[in-house]
Amino acid sequence: MANDPTSGGATATAPTPDAPGFDERRTATPLQRIQHVLHAQPVLGPLAVLVIAIIAFSLVSGRFLSAANLGLVLAQVTVIAALALGQTLIILTAGIDLSVGAIAVFSSILMANMATKLGIPGALALIIGLVLGTAMGAFNGFLVTRLKLPPFIVTLGTLSIFFSLNSVVSRSETIRGSDMPPIMTALGDNAFSLGGFRVTWGSIIMLLMFAFFFYALSNTAWGKHVYATGDDIEAARLAGIRTDRVLLSVYTVAGLIYAIAAWILMGRLASASPNVGVEYNLDSITAVVLGGTSLFGGRGLVLGTLIGALIVGVFRNGLQLGGVDVVWQGTAIGLLVLVAVAIDQWIRKVRA
C-alpha cells in the first residue's frame, strides 16, 4: 500500500529481490551458506576432513593416537609436505610442476656424489646442491616465461631430463648415509622427543618453511602478485604487474624448496637413492588439491597444503593400522582427490 497522508503513517512493503539493499544471503539455502563459507575460508573444508579422519581412525585402532604413531605420521609426510609447498606456489599461478620428484631426487644424488666421490666438504656440497636445485626450478621458469611453453609440457619434459641425468650421475647406485658426511643426514638423524612424540629437525625445517611462505603470500607485495597472476594473468599485466618476472621467481623459489626437500629426504632415508620419488609428483599435487588450493590458480593457502599432506598421511597410516590392503589405500586417496576437485569446482561457482 502506498503512503496515505490521511492515515497518520506509512505502511511498510516487503522488499523485492530487485530492490536496493536486498540481501540474497537471507534467502540462501544451508548448502549455499556452506558454499559461501568455504569460498571465503578454503582451509575449513580440509581441516574438517582431517579432524573427521583422526576421529574415525582413532576408533578403528587404539594405537592411532599414540604419541609414537603420530610422530611417525609427521615424519612420513615431511618430505611430501615440503615438495607440496613448492607445488602450491606454482599451482597458485595456474601452473603445474610434474618435475617435483625428479628435481628433489636428482638434487640429493648430486649432493651425495659431490661429498663422497668428489671429496667436496659436506657443507659446501650441500650448498652447491641447493644452488643446483634452484637452477633446475629456474630452468623450468625460463621455458615457461621466455619460450611461452605450457607449464605441463615444460615440466613433463624436464621430468624425463632430470630423471635421466639422475641415472647417469648415480649409475643407479644408492649411497649409504654412513658413507656421507653427517650434515647430509642430520635432518633425519637428529630429533627430540615431546612426551613420546618424536620430532626430527627435518620436520621443523618443513614447518618453518610453511610459516615463512604463509607470511610471504599474505603480507608481501610478491605474494599479492602471485595471487593476482594466477587469478587473471592478463588483468594482472594490465595492472602493471610484471607477470613474467613473478612466474620466473615462483619456479625458481620452488626449485630451492625442492632442493631443501632433497636434504630432508636424505635424512629420512639415511641414504641418497636414485630409485625413489616416482610417486612424489602425484603425492604433492594430491596434498595441494586436498588442501583446497584451486587448480585454476589464484585461490588457496599454504596452510591448506600442510593440512592436505597430513590428510594423506593420516589416511594411509590409519588404513594400514586397520589392515586395509595397499591397493585399496591408493583407491581411497584417489577418491579423496576426485571429491576435492569436485568440491573446488562447486565452490568456484559461488555468487559474489
N, C-alpha and C positions, 0 to 999 in steps of 0.2 A: 504494500500500500504506500502511495506517495505521501509526503508530509502534508498534513492538513492543518493549516494555521488556526482553524477554529477548534481543534481538538485539544489544544494546550500542550502538544508534544508530538514526537515523531515515532512512527512505528518502524522498528528495525527490520531489514530484509536480509535473508541469508545470502552470504557471498557465493558467487558462482566461480567455477574454475578459471573463467576469463577475467574475473575482477582483479584489480591491482591488489597485491599483498596476499593473494590466496596461497596458502602453504600446502603443497602437494603431499608433504610428508604426513599430514593429518589423515589422509585417505590411503596411505600406503599399507599394504598387507604386511604381516610379520616377516614373510620371506623377503619382501622388498626392503624392509628395515635392516635385515641382516645383510643384504646386498650392499646397502649404503655404508654400513659399519665396516664391512670387510674392505670396501673400496677406500675408505678413509684410513683404516688401520689394518694393512695387509698382514701384519705379523700375528694378529689374533687367531686366524684360521690355523696356521701351522702350530701355534702354541697349544691350541685346543686339542689338535690331533696328538701332539706329544704327550700331553697330560693324560688323555684317554688311553693311549698306548701303554704308558707307565702303569696306570691303574690296572689295566687288563692283564698285562704280563705279570704283575705282582700277585695277582690272583691265580694265575696259571702255575707259577713256580715261586716257592718261598725263597729261593736263592736270588731272585732277580734284584731285589732291593738291598742285598748285602753290599757293604762298602767295597769289598773286593771285586764284586761283579760290576758295580757302577764305575769303578776305576778302570776296569778292563774295557767297558764300553767307550769311555772317554779316550783311552789310548787307541782303540781301534778306529775311531772317527777322526783322530787328529790330522792325519795326512789328507784324507778326503776333504775335511773341512777347510784346510789351508788351500788346497787346489780349487775348491768351490768358491773361495773368496776371490781369487783371480778371475774365475769364470763369471762370477757375479758382475764384476766391473765391466766385462766385455758384453754380457747379455743386457746390462743396463743401457748400452749404446745400440741395442737392437742387432748385435752381432752374436757370434758363437765361436768357441775355440775347441776344435777337435784334436789339437796337438798338446793338450794339457799333460797327459800322462807321458808322452814322448819327451817333452822338454824336461819334466821332473826326473825321469829315469836317466836320460842322457846326461843331465847335469850331475847326477850322483855318480855316474860312471866316470865322467871327466874329473871330478874332484878326487875320487878314489885312485884313478890311474895316475894322476899327477903326483899324488902323495906317495904312492907305493912303487911305481915304475920309473918315474922321472926324478924321484928324490926331492921334490919340492916340499918345503916345510908345510905342515898341516894347515896352519892358519892362512898362509899365503895361497895354498891350493884351494882352500875354502873360498877365499875372496875372489880368486880367478874364476872359480866355478859359478859364483853368484853373478859375476860380470857376464860370463858367457850365457848363462840362463836368461839374463836381462836382454842380451843381444838377440837371442832367439825370439823373444817376445817382440822386440823392436823390429826384427825382420818381418814378422807377421804384419805388424802395423804399417811398415813401409809398403808392403804389397797391397794392403787394403787402401791406404790413403794416396799413394803415388800412382800405382798402376790401376786403381779403382776396380780391383777384383773383389768378388763377393767373399766375405769372411769364411763362409762354409767351404768354398773351393780352396781358398788360400790355406786354411788350417788343415784341410784334408790332405793337401799336397805336402805340407811341412810335417804332418804326422808321419807319412811314409819316409820322408827325407831323414828326419831325426831318429826314427827307429832303425833305419838302415845304417846311419852313421854310428848309432849306438852299438850295433852288432859288429861293425868293423873295428871300432876302438876297443871294445871289450873282448872281442874274439869269443863271444858267448861264454865267458868265464866269470864266475862270481868271485868278488874279492871279499874275504872274510874281515870282520871287524877287528879281529886280533892282529891282522896284518897292517891295519891303518893306524895313523896317529890317533890318540884318544879324542881329540877335538872333533873328529869326524862322526863319532858315535855318541858324543857327550849328551845330546838331547834325549837319547833313549836310556843311556846308562845311568844318568843322574836323575834321581827322583826323591820326593819326600812324601811322607805319609800323614794324612789327616784322619785320625781315628780309623785306620784301616783302609782309607781311600787313597790309593797310590796315584800321585800326580807326577808325570815326567816334565822335564823342562821343555820338551817339545810341545806339550800341551799348553804350557804357559806362554811360549812364544806365539803359538797359534792364537790364543785368546787375546794377547796384546795386539796382534795384527788386526784382529776383528775390531778391537776397541779403537785403534788408530783410524781405520778406514770408516768406521761408523761416524767418528768425529769429522773426518775429512769430507765425506759425502754430505754431511748435514750442515757443516758450518764454514765451508770454504767456497770461494768462487769456482775453483776447479770442480768441486763436487756438484755444484749447481749447473755447471756447463755440461757435465757428464749426463745428468738427467735431461737437460734440455736437448742435447744432441740425440739421445735415444728416443725422446718423445716425438720430436719432429725436426729432422736434421735441416730441412730447408728453412723452416721458421727460425731455427737457431742461427743459421748462417745470415739470414736477413737481419737478425737482431744484433749482429756484429760479433758473434762467437766464431772463433777460428776452429771450425769443426774438425778439420784435418789434423790440426795440432792436438786437439782433445783426443781424437781417436788414436793417434800415434802414442800419446802419453799413456793411454789406458792399456794398450797392448804391451808397451814397454814395462809399465809397473806390474802388469800381470806376469810377465816373464820373470821379474825379480821375485814375485811371490812364489811362483813355481819352483824357482831355484832354492828358496828357503825351505819349501816343502820337501825338496830333494834331500836337504840336510836333515830334516826331521825324519824322512824315510830311512836314511842310513842308520839313524839311532834306533828307530823302531824295529828294523830287521837285523840290526847288528851286522850288516853287510851291505855291499853295493852289488845288486843283481841286475843283469840286463833282461831278465825273464819275468819281471813284474810290470805292473802298470797297464796291462791290456784293458782292464775294466775301469781304470781311473777316469777316462773321458766320460763314459756314461754315468758313473757314480757322481762325478762333480756336477753334471747337468741335472741329475736327479735331485741332488741336495738343493740346488738353486731353485728348481721348479717347485719342489715341496715347500721351500721357504717362502713362496709367494711372489717371487720376482717374475715379472711378465716376460715371456719370450719375445714379445713385440717391442720391448725396451721402454725406458722412461719411468718405470714403476717398480719399486721393491726396496728392500733394506738388507744390508749385510747381516743384521741380527736375525732376519728370517732365514738366511742361508745357514747360519750356525744351527738354528733350530731344525732346519731341514736335514742337515748332516746327522744331528742327534736322532731324528726320527728314523733314518736309515739304520743307524747303529742299534737303536732300541729294538726295532722290528727284527733285525737279523739275530740279535742276541736273544731276544725273547722267544722267537720261533725255534731257535736252536735248543734253548732250555726246555721248550715244550715238546721236543722230539720231532719237529717237523722236518721233512726231507729238504735238502739244499735246493732241489729243483723248485719246490713249492715256495721256498723263501724268495727266490727270484721272481716267481709269479706274483707274490704278494707285493713286492716292491714295484713291479711293473704296473699292477693295478692302481697302486697309490699314485704313480706318475700320471696315468691316464685321468684319474679323478682330479688331480691337482690342475692339470691343463684345462679340463672341462670347467672347473670352478673359476679359473683365471679368465676364460672366455666369458663366462656368465658375469663376473664382476666387472669386466670392461664395458659391459652394456648398460651399466648404471646410468641413470639420467642425472645430469648435473643439477 
